[in-house]
Amino acid sequence: MAKTASKPIRASSSAAAVLADSIDDAAFATTLAKGLVVLEAFKAGATQLGNMELSTLTGIPRPTVARLTHTLAELGYLRYDSERAKYRVGARALRMAHPLLADMQFRQVARPMMQELAQSVRGTVSIGLLDATSMIYVETARSGDVGPHVPDIGMPISVVMTAMGRAAAATLPQADAALLEERIASEDTELWSAFRETYRAGLAQCISRGFCTCFGEYIASIHAVAAPLFHAREAKQAFSINCGIPAFRLQPGQLEGEIGPRIAALADSIRTMIGAAPTTETQKQNKKSARR
């Protein structure tokens, strides 16, 4: 009997791994999956890639990659640079993001308040969406020079290493939170071992204080706080909001004593304005489970 669902495809997966995961799935469109794996290989620092590079990154044989890149270029999702014999993402790929972002109308409500806080603390304020073991920026505001990390819409960052990721995880029902931990651990055992206790402490902070802190675990020169925003159960989407500030601008205790409560209050204001359910009940359930 054909499966109705399969494991998510990741650009870091080899073609062999993708095929192995879906070997019993009669409904799985292998060629489509490979095409998406090729698209996901393009990222910051790898914006121009040739067929051989793409083959190495994805594990897909070069002849197959050549057919996929040619097709994606014909459709407008890739653009071919004949002088360098390399591809880059085409403008049409932006269309894929628009329906998702347009469905997040709360971003327009949140933006002025985010900008006000960003200017006040001379940092960045961003909303992120949980995507597997990453957070994806879906809205951001900043003020002046914010240091080496400049958030941008669509940019992914780690869940386990960031306040934003820990705050989003705090909105999840207990079963989903446990599955997320399993996935993080299976993808990178060393990373999970190094950050497990800090990650779980961040979830506990969200439950007890409404926000969690990150003192340079992701980027050494940036300290951050984040608050759970809301969990859209039907869409299975978890959002959080963070504030990142260059460490040299912070006074001792300011992150926890001042900016943390402000980001938690901002999250509460956004929920109130859009009529989103508070995260309190989910956090209470998680707290009870943690005590057992």
Secondary structure per residue as TSV (DSSP state, phi and psi in degrees):
chain	resnum	aa	ss	phi	psi
A	1	M	-	360.0	132.7
A	2	A	-	-68.7	143.5
A	3	K	-	-74.2	152.8
A	4	T	S	-96.5	-10.0
A	5	A	-	-148.6	157.0
A	6	S	-	-137.5	170.3
A	7	K	-	-70.3	149.2
A	8	P	-	-63.0	146.5
A	9	I	-	-87.0	137.4
A	10	R	-	-126.6	146.5
A	11	A	T	-63.0	-23.6
A	12	S	T	-79.9	-10.9
A	13	S	S	-77.1	141.8
A	14	S	-	-76.9	161.6
A	15	A	H	-60.7	-37.7
A	16	A	H	-62.4	-40.6
A	17	A	H	-66.7	-40.4
A	18	V	H	-61.7	-46.3
A	19	L	H	-65.6	-38.2
A	20	A	H	-63.9	-38.8
A	21	D	H	-69.2	-23.2
A	22	S	T	-118.4	15.5
A	23	I	T	-60.7	-31.2
A	24	D	T	-97.5	7.2
A	25	D	-	-99.7	100.0
A	26	A	T	-66.5	-21.3
A	27	A	T	-90.7	-4.3
A	28	F	-	-76.4	123.5
A	29	A	-	-90.1	93.3
A	30	T	H	-60.3	-44.3
A	31	T	H	-63.8	-41.9
A	32	L	H	-60.9	-44.2
A	33	A	H	-60.0	-42.9
A	34	K	H	-64.4	-38.4
A	35	G	H	-61.9	-40.4
A	36	L	H	-69.9	-35.8
A	37	V	H	-60.8	-41.9
A	38	V	H	-62.0	-45.6
A	39	L	H	-60.5	-40.8
A	40	E	H	-73.6	-10.6
A	41	A	T	-71.4	-22.4
A	42	F	-	-79.5	128.6
A	43	K	B	-158.1	176.4
A	44	A	T	-56.7	130.0
A	45	G	T	90.9	-11.4
A	46	A	B	-141.5	58.8
A	47	T	-	-87.5	-17.4
A	48	Q	S	-126.3	119.9
A	49	L	B	-137.6	139.4
A	50	G	-	-92.4	172.7
A	51	N	H	-60.6	-39.7
A	52	M	H	-66.5	-41.0
A	53	E	H	-63.5	-42.5
A	54	L	H	-64.2	-38.9
A	55	S	H	-62.0	-42.4
A	56	T	H	-66.0	-42.2
A	57	L	H	-69.4	-35.5
A	58	T	H	-101.2	-19.7
A	59	G	-	80.2	6.1
A	60	I	-	-87.6	133.8
A	61	P	-	-53.8	145.2
A	62	R	H	-57.6	-43.7
A	63	P	H	-59.0	-38.1
A	64	T	H	-67.8	-42.0
A	65	V	H	-58.7	-42.5
A	66	A	H	-60.3	-40.0
A	67	R	H	-68.4	-40.0
A	68	L	H	-66.8	-46.1
A	69	T	H	-65.5	-37.7
A	70	H	H	-61.7	-45.2
A	71	T	H	-65.7	-44.6
A	72	L	H	-64.4	-34.4
A	73	A	H	-69.7	-39.8
A	74	E	H	-62.7	-32.8
A	75	L	H	-83.9	-11.0
A	76	G	T	95.4	-0.8
A	77	Y	S	-81.2	-19.6
A	78	L	E	-126.6	158.1
A	79	R	E	-127.5	130.8
A	80	Y	E	-96.1	130.2
A	81	D	E	-101.6	102.3
A	82	S	T	-66.9	-29.8
A	83	E	T	-67.1	-39.9
A	84	R	T	-96.9	-9.4
A	85	A	T	55.9	44.2
A	86	K	E	-133.7	160.6
A	87	Y	E	-110.7	154.8
A	88	R	E	-138.9	163.4
A	89	V	E	-65.9	136.1
A	90	G	-	-89.4	164.9
A	91	A	T	-61.0	-30.6
A	92	R	T	-62.8	-24.2
A	93	A	H	-61.9	-27.3
A	94	L	H	-63.2	-29.5
A	95	R	H	-62.2	-28.9
A	96	M	H	-67.7	-30.1
A	97	A	H	-80.8	-27.1
A	98	H	H	-60.7	-46.7
A	99	P	H	-58.8	-37.6
A	100	L	H	-66.2	-48.2
A	101	L	H	-66.6	-37.9
A	102	A	H	-64.2	-26.4
A	103	D	T	-77.8	-10.5
A	104	M	-	-101.6	67.2
A	105	Q	T	-67.3	-17.7
A	106	F	H	-63.5	-18.6
A	107	R	H	-61.4	-39.8
A	108	Q	H	-66.5	-36.0
A	109	V	H	-67.6	-40.1
A	110	A	H	-77.2	-28.7
A	111	R	H	-54.7	-49.2
A	112	P	H	-61.4	-38.8
A	113	M	H	-69.5	-36.6
A	114	M	H	-64.6	-43.0
A	115	Q	H	-64.5	-38.4
A	116	E	H	-61.9	-44.5
A	117	L	H	-68.8	-40.7
A	118	A	H	-59.0	-43.2
A	119	Q	H	-68.6	-35.8
A	120	S	H	-64.9	-40.5
A	121	V	H	-100.8	-2.9
A	122	R	T	56.9	54.5
A	123	G	S	-147.1	-150.6
A	124	T	E	-120.9	147.9
A	125	V	E	-130.3	124.6
A	126	S	E	-138.9	152.4
A	127	I	E	-107.7	135.6
A	128	G	E	-124.8	152.3
A	129	L	E	-115.6	130.9
A	130	L	E	-69.8	127.9
A	131	D	E	-136.5	100.5
A	132	A	T	57.1	-118.1
A	133	T	T	-106.0	22.9
A	134	S	E	-126.9	160.7
A	135	M	E	-108.3	138.2
A	136	I	E	-113.9	124.9
A	137	Y	E	-66.6	129.4
A	138	V	E	-117.3	-11.2
A	139	E	E	-159.9	145.4
A	140	T	E	-155.4	149.9
A	141	A	E	-137.9	145.7
A	142	R	E	-148.6	165.6
A	143	S	-	-136.6	116.4
A	144	G	S	64.2	-150.7
A	145	D	-	-77.9	113.9
A	146	V	-	-109.4	11.6
A	147	G	-	95.0	-163.9
A	148	P	S	-74.2	-17.7
A	149	H	-	-109.1	110.4
A	150	V	-	-112.3	102.2
A	151	P	-	-59.5	146.7
A	152	D	-	-145.8	149.0
A	153	I	T	-59.5	131.3
A	154	G	T	93.0	-11.6
A	155	M	-	-74.2	132.1
A	156	P	E	-94.0	146.8
A	157	I	E	-137.2	167.1
A	158	S	E	-68.6	144.6
A	159	V	S	-78.1	-51.0
A	160	V	T	-69.7	-27.1
A	161	M	T	-95.2	-4.4
A	162	T	S	-122.1	153.0
A	163	A	H	-64.6	-38.4
A	164	M	H	-59.6	-43.7
A	165	G	H	-65.7	-43.0
A	166	R	H	-66.3	-37.3
A	167	A	H	-68.5	-37.8
A	168	A	H	-66.4	-41.3
A	169	A	H	-62.1	-29.4
A	170	A	T	-68.5	-16.0
A	171	T	T	-85.9	-11.1
A	172	L	S	-76.8	145.9
A	173	P	-	-59.4	155.8
A	174	Q	H	-54.9	-42.9
A	175	A	H	-64.1	-41.4
A	176	D	H	-68.2	-37.5
A	177	A	H	-63.1	-39.3
A	178	A	H	-66.9	-40.2
A	179	L	H	-64.3	-37.3
A	180	L	H	-63.5	-43.4
A	181	E	H	-60.6	-42.0
A	182	E	H	-61.8	-40.6
A	183	R	H	-68.6	-42.6
A	184	I	H	-60.2	-46.4
A	185	A	H	-63.5	-38.1
A	186	S	H	-74.2	-31.0
A	187	E	H	-76.2	-36.0
A	188	D	-	-151.3	91.9
A	189	T	H	-60.8	-42.3
A	190	E	H	-66.5	-42.7
A	191	L	H	-62.2	-44.9
A	192	W	H	-63.8	-40.3
A	193	S	H	-63.1	-39.3
A	194	A	H	-73.2	-32.9
A	195	F	H	-116.1	3.8
A	196	R	H	-55.6	-51.0
A	197	E	H	-67.7	-40.0
A	198	T	H	-65.0	-40.4
A	199	Y	H	-61.4	-49.3
A	200	R	H	-67.8	-33.2
A	201	A	H	-64.8	-35.0
A	202	G	H	-64.4	-41.0
A	203	L	H	-62.5	-40.7
A	204	A	H	-65.1	-37.7
A	205	Q	H	-61.1	-42.0
A	206	C	H	-62.0	-37.8
A	207	I	H	-69.1	-42.9
A	208	S	H	-85.9	-32.4
A	209	R	H	-120.6	-12.0
A	210	G	S	87.6	1.4
A	211	F	-	-157.9	165.9
A	212	C	E	-135.2	162.5
A	213	T	E	-115.7	158.2
A	214	C	E	-143.5	112.0
A	215	F	E	-99.8	68.4
A	216	G	S	78.4	15.7
A	217	E	S	-66.6	-33.0
A	218	Y	S	-90.5	-51.3
A	219	I	S	-130.3	120.9
A	220	A	T	-56.4	-35.8
A	221	S	T	-88.7	-0.4
A	222	I	E	-117.6	125.5
A	223	H	E	-106.3	147.7
A	224	A	E	-145.6	156.2
A	225	V	E	-127.6	153.9
A	226	A	E	-148.4	151.2
A	227	A	E	-126.5	143.5
A	228	P	E	-59.8	139.1
A	229	L	E	-101.4	-72.8
A	230	F	E	-165.0	163.7
A	231	H	E	-118.7	114.3
A	232	A	E	-84.9	101.2
A	233	R	T	-64.4	-44.5
A	234	E	T	-64.9	-41.2
A	235	A	T	-84.0	-8.7
A	236	K	T	54.9	49.8
A	237	Q	E	-120.5	133.4
A	238	A	E	-117.2	126.2
A	239	F	E	-119.1	149.6
A	240	S	E	-142.6	167.5
A	241	I	E	-130.8	137.2
A	242	N	E	-129.6	169.1
A	243	C	E	-137.3	120.0
A	244	G	E	-112.5	137.2
A	245	I	E	-137.5	136.8
A	246	P	E	-55.1	132.8
A	247	A	G	-57.9	-33.6
A	248	F	G	-67.8	-16.9
A	249	R	G	-86.1	-9.9
A	250	L	-	-94.2	140.0
A	251	Q	-	-87.8	155.4
A	252	P	T	-55.4	129.1
A	253	G	T	81.9	-7.4
A	254	Q	H	-67.1	-37.9
A	255	L	I	-61.2	-48.1
A	256	E	I	-78.6	-39.6
A	257	G	I	-81.5	-29.9
A	258	E	I	-116.8	-55.0
A	259	I	I	-76.0	-35.1
A	260	G	H	-57.1	-54.2
A	261	P	H	-59.7	-31.8
A	262	R	H	-70.1	-39.5
A	263	I	H	-70.3	-33.6
A	264	A	H	-67.0	-39.7
A	265	A	H	-67.3	-36.9
A	266	L	H	-64.5	-42.8
A	267	A	H	-60.1	-41.5
A	268	D	H	-65.3	-39.4
A	269	S	H	-64.2	-41.6
A	270	I	H	-64.2	-45.2
A	271	R	H	-60.0	-41.7
A	272	T	H	-63.9	-42.8
A	273	M	H	-68.7	-31.4
A	274	I	H	-101.7	-1.6
A	275	G	T	72.5	28.3
A	276	A	-	-81.0	147.6
A	277	A	-	-67.5	138.5
A	278	P	-	-65.5	156.5
A	279	T	S	-83.2	-3.1
A	280	T	H	-55.5	-45.5
A	281	E	H	-65.7	-42.6
A	282	T	H	-61.6	-41.9
A	283	Q	H	-65.0	-38.9
A	284	K	H	-63.1	-41.8
A	285	Q	H	-63.4	-42.8
A	286	N	H	-64.3	-36.2
A	287	K	H	-66.3	-42.5
A	288	K	H	-62.7	-41.9
A	289	S	H	-64.2	-37.5
A	290	A	H	-67.0	-25.7
A	291	R	H	-80.2	-18.5
A	292	R	-	-74.0	360.0
